Amino acid sequence: MTRIYKLLDRQAWAAAKAQGVFNGSAVDLADGFIHFSAVDQVRETARRYFKGQDELLLLAVESDPLGAALKWEPSRGGALFPHLYAPLQAALVGEVRALELDEDGVPDIGTLAP
């Protein structure tokens, strides 16, 4: 089983938990899928797209239960990224980690399980 990761603000996660489902952020909805990152991609995603953003969480999800709705597709630099073409059931989120910003304003991801 492969663990994938989603960066999300606290408010969006609180709403998703209350509804039992996360339908996606504004970027996800515009692109037609929920963006995730693999363990070796999430730090660069945090640096590029979330620098300076407070109140961030890192969600960890096992990929197998997502089934055929999860597709690994080329993105940044041709690397395959996990994209979920369905809402994310909140119950499938295995870990939620609050993130602090490092001295450069980048979310500090810490140590992750692959």
Secondary structure as UniProt FT lines:
FT   STRAND          3..9
FT   HELIX           10..19
FT   STRAND          21..22
FT   HELIX           26..31
FT   STRAND          34..35
FT   TURN            39..41
FT   HELIX           42..49
FT   TURN            51..52
FT   STRAND          56..62
FT   HELIX           64..69
FT   STRAND          70..74
FT   HELIX           76..78
FT   STRAND          80..84
FT   STRAND          88..89
FT   HELIX           90..92
FT   STRAND          93..98
FT   TURN            103..104
//
